[in-house]
Amino acid sequence: MFSKLSKTDLTLYVMFGLSLVFLYCAIAVS
């Protein structure tokens, strides 16, 4: 699975995941 992913794809997934976590935290705090 991971072998099919390129480095750029992996960084995109990481950024997407971090943004989701940030959104979740912002909603939970407010």
PDB file of N, CA, C and O in Angstrom:
ATOM      1  N   MET A   1       0.831  -1.196   0.000  1.00  0.00           N
ATOM      2  CA  MET A   1       0.000   0.000   0.000  1.00  0.00           C
ATOM      3  C   MET A   1       0.875   1.259   0.000  1.00  0.00           C
ATOM      4  O   MET A   1       0.719   2.140  -0.846  1.00  0.00           O
ATOM      5  N   PHE A   2       1.798   1.323   0.968  1.00  0.00           N
ATOM      6  CA  PHE A   2       2.630   2.514   1.069  1.00  0.00           C
ATOM      7  C   PHE A   2       3.630   2.604  -0.078  1.00  0.00           C
ATOM      8  O   PHE A   2       4.085   3.693  -0.429  1.00  0.00           O
ATOM      9  N   SER A   3       3.968   1.458  -0.659  1.00  0.00           N
ATOM     10  CA  SER A   3       4.932   1.469  -1.752  1.00  0.00           C
ATOM     11  C   SER A   3       4.365   2.157  -2.988  1.00  0.00           C
ATOM     12  O   SER A   3       5.115   2.673  -3.816  1.00  0.00           O
ATOM     13  N   LYS A   4       3.029   2.164  -3.111  1.00  0.00           N
ATOM     14  CA  LYS A   4       2.412   2.809  -4.270  1.00  0.00           C
ATOM     15  C   LYS A   4       2.363   4.330  -4.111  1.00  0.00           C
ATOM     16  O   LYS A   4       2.263   5.066  -5.093  1.00  0.00           O
ATOM     17  N   LEU A   5       2.436   4.786  -2.860  1.00  0.00           N
ATOM     18  CA  LEU A   5       2.364   6.222  -2.615  1.00  0.00           C
ATOM     19  C   LEU A   5       3.717   6.874  -2.863  1.00  0.00           C
ATOM     20  O   LEU A   5       4.756   6.359  -2.449  1.00  0.00           O
ATOM     21  N   SER A   6       3.687   8.012  -3.543  1.00  0.00           N
ATOM     22  CA  SER A   6       4.916   8.770  -3.719  1.00  0.00           C
ATOM     23  C   SER A   6       5.101   9.695  -2.525  1.00  0.00           C
ATOM     24  O   SER A   6       4.206   9.825  -1.690  1.00  0.00           O
ATOM     25  N   LYS A   7       6.255  10.333  -2.445  1.00  0.00           N
ATOM     26  CA  LYS A   7       6.530  11.191  -1.296  1.00  0.00           C
ATOM     27  C   LYS A   7       5.576  12.387  -1.272  1.00  0.00           C
ATOM     28  O   LYS A   7       5.148  12.815  -0.201  1.00  0.00           O
ATOM     29  N   THR A   8       5.245  12.923  -2.439  1.00  0.00           N
ATOM     30  CA  THR A   8       4.351  14.084  -2.489  1.00  0.00           C
ATOM     31  C   THR A   8       2.960  13.693  -2.021  1.00  0.00           C
ATOM     32  O   THR A   8       2.303  14.462  -1.320  1.00  0.00           O
ATOM     33  N   ASP A   9       2.504  12.503  -2.402  1.00  0.00           N
ATOM     34  CA  ASP A   9       1.184  12.039  -1.963  1.00  0.00           C
ATOM     35  C   ASP A   9       1.158  11.898  -0.447  1.00  0.00           C
ATOM     36  O   ASP A   9       0.176  12.261   0.201  1.00  0.00           O
ATOM     37  N   LEU A  10       2.243  11.370   0.115  1.00  0.00           N
ATOM     38  CA  LEU A  10       2.304  11.165   1.558  1.00  0.00           C
ATOM     39  C   LEU A  10       2.245  12.499   2.293  1.00  0.00           C
ATOM     40  O   LEU A  10       1.548  12.621   3.300  1.00  0.00           O
ATOM     41  N   THR A  11       2.976  13.503   1.796  1.00  0.00           N
ATOM     42  CA  THR A  11       2.949  14.811   2.456  1.00  0.00           C
ATOM     43  C   THR A  11       1.572  15.437   2.343  1.00  0.00           C
ATOM     44  O   THR A  11       1.121  16.114   3.267  1.00  0.00           O
ATOM     45  N   LEU A  12       0.892  15.218   1.209  1.00  0.00           N
ATOM     46  CA  LEU A  12      -0.459  15.757   1.042  1.00  0.00           C
ATOM     47  C   LEU A  12      -1.406  15.134   2.060  1.00  0.00           C
ATOM     48  O   LEU A  12      -2.232  15.826   2.656  1.00  0.00           O
ATOM     49  N   TYR A  13      -1.280  13.818   2.255  1.00  0.00           N
ATOM     50  CA  TYR A  13      -2.142  13.146   3.230  1.00  0.00           C
ATOM     51  C   TYR A  13      -1.854  13.644   4.640  1.00  0.00           C
ATOM     52  O   TYR A  13      -2.775  13.804   5.441  1.00  0.00           O
ATOM     53  N   VAL A  14      -0.580  13.890   4.951  1.00  0.00           N
ATOM     54  CA  VAL A  14      -0.209  14.379   6.279  1.00  0.00           C
ATOM     55  C   VAL A  14      -0.786  15.767   6.510  1.00  0.00           C
ATOM     56  O   VAL A  14      -1.335  16.039   7.577  1.00  0.00           O
ATOM     57  N   MET A  15      -0.666  16.655   5.515  1.00  0.00           N
ATOM     58  CA  MET A  15      -1.201  18.009   5.647  1.00  0.00           C
ATOM     59  C   MET A  15      -2.714  17.968   5.800  1.00  0.00           C
ATOM     60  O   MET A  15      -3.284  18.720   6.590  1.00  0.00           O
ATOM     61  N   PHE A  16      -3.363  17.086   5.040  1.00  0.00           N
ATOM     62  CA  PHE A  16      -4.814  16.948   5.124  1.00  0.00           C
ATOM     63  C   PHE A  16      -5.228  16.466   6.510  1.00  0.00           C
ATOM     64  O   PHE A  16      -6.187  16.974   7.090  1.00  0.00           O
ATOM     65  N   GLY A  17      -4.508  15.495   7.029  1.00  0.00           N
ATOM     66  CA  GLY A  17      -4.811  14.970   8.356  1.00  0.00           C
ATOM     67  C   GLY A  17      -4.618  16.026   9.437  1.00  0.00           C
ATOM     68  O   GLY A  17      -5.427  16.133  10.359  1.00  0.00           O
ATOM     69  N   LEU A  18      -3.541  16.808   9.322  1.00  0.00           N
ATOM     70  CA  LEU A  18      -3.284  17.859  10.308  1.00  0.00           C
ATOM     71  C   LEU A  18      -4.366  18.918  10.269  1.00  0.00           C
ATOM     72  O   LEU A  18      -4.781  19.421  11.313  1.00  0.00           O
ATOM     73  N   SER A  19      -4.830  19.263   9.075  1.00  0.00           N
ATOM     74  CA  SER A  19      -5.886  20.275   8.956  1.00  0.00           C
ATOM     75  C   SER A  19      -7.185  19.754   9.564  1.00  0.00           C
ATOM     76  O   SER A  19      -7.933  20.516  10.176  1.00  0.00           O
ATOM     77  N   LEU A  20      -7.458  18.449   9.398  1.00  0.00           N
ATOM     78  CA  LEU A  20      -8.657  17.864   9.993  1.00  0.00           C
ATOM     79  C   LEU A  20      -8.572  17.909  11.515  1.00  0.00           C
ATOM     80  O   LEU A  20      -9.554  18.228  12.186  1.00  0.00           O
ATOM     81  N   VAL A  21      -7.400  17.589  12.059  1.00  0.00           N
ATOM     82  CA  VAL A  21      -7.209  17.629  13.509  1.00  0.00           C
ATOM     83  C   VAL A  21      -7.372  19.053  14.019  1.00  0.00           C
ATOM     84  O   VAL A  21      -7.981  19.274  15.066  1.00  0.00           O
ATOM     85  N   PHE A  22      -6.829  20.023  13.282  1.00  0.00           N
ATOM     86  CA  PHE A  22      -6.937  21.430  13.681  1.00  0.00           C
ATOM     87  C   PHE A  22      -8.392  21.871  13.687  1.00  0.00           C
ATOM     88  O   PHE A  22      -8.833  22.563  14.606  1.00  0.00           O
ATOM     89  N   LEU A  23      -9.142  21.468  12.654  1.00  0.00           N
ATOM     90  CA  LEU A  23     -10.561  21.813  12.588  1.00  0.00           C
ATOM     91  C   LEU A  23     -11.321  21.186  13.747  1.00  0.00           C
ATOM     92  O   LEU A  23     -12.163  21.838  14.364  1.00  0.00           O
ATOM     93  N   TYR A  24     -11.029  19.924  14.045  1.00  0.00           N
ATOM     94  CA  TYR A  24     -11.707  19.228  15.140  1.00  0.00           C
ATOM     95  C   TYR A  24     -11.431  19.915  16.473  1.00  0.00           C
ATOM     96  O   TYR A  24     -12.336  20.088  17.290  1.00  0.00           O
ATOM     97  N   CYS A  25     -10.168  20.307  16.690  1.00  0.00           N
ATOM     98  CA  CYS A  25      -9.810  20.988  17.937  1.00  0.00           C
ATOM     99  C   CYS A  25     -10.500  22.343  18.022  1.00  0.00           C
ATOM    100  O   CYS A  25     -10.972  22.730  19.092  1.00  0.00           O
ATOM    101  N   ALA A  26     -10.562  23.066  16.912  1.00  0.00           N
ATOM    102  CA  ALA A  26     -11.196  24.387  16.906  1.00  0.00           C
ATOM    103  C   ALA A  26     -12.684  24.268  17.230  1.00  0.00           C
ATOM    104  O   ALA A  26     -13.239  25.097  17.952  1.00  0.00           O
ATOM    105  N   ILE A  27     -13.324  23.232  16.691  1.00  0.00           N
ATOM    106  CA  ILE A  27     -14.756  23.030  16.948  1.00  0.00           C
ATOM    107  C   ILE A  27     -14.976  22.589  18.396  1.00  0.00           C
ATOM    108  O   ILE A  27     -15.935  23.017  19.038  1.00  0.00           O
ATOM    109  N   ALA A  28     -14.096  21.741  18.902  1.00  0.00           N
ATOM    110  CA  ALA A  28     -14.256  21.229  20.263  1.00  0.00           C
ATOM    111  C   ALA A  28     -14.045  22.333  21.299  1.00  0.00           C
ATOM    112  O   ALA A  28     -14.719  22.355  22.330  1.00  0.00           O
ATOM    113  N   VAL A  29     -13.114  23.243  21.029  1.00  0.00           N
ATOM    114  CA  VAL A  29     -12.811  24.312  21.988  1.00  0.00           C
ATOM    115  C   VAL A  29     -13.926  25.346  22.017  1.00  0.00           C
ATOM    116  O   VAL A  29     -14.320  25.810  23.087  1.00  0.00           O
ATOM    117  N   SER A  30     -14.429  25.704  20.857  1.00  0.00           N
ATOM    118  CA  SER A  30     -15.447  26.759  20.794  1.00  0.00           C
ATOM    119  C   SER A  30     -16.797  26.287  21.325  1.00  0.00           C
ATOM    120  O   SER A  30     -17.758  27.057  21.340  1.00  0.00           O
TER     121      SER A  30
END
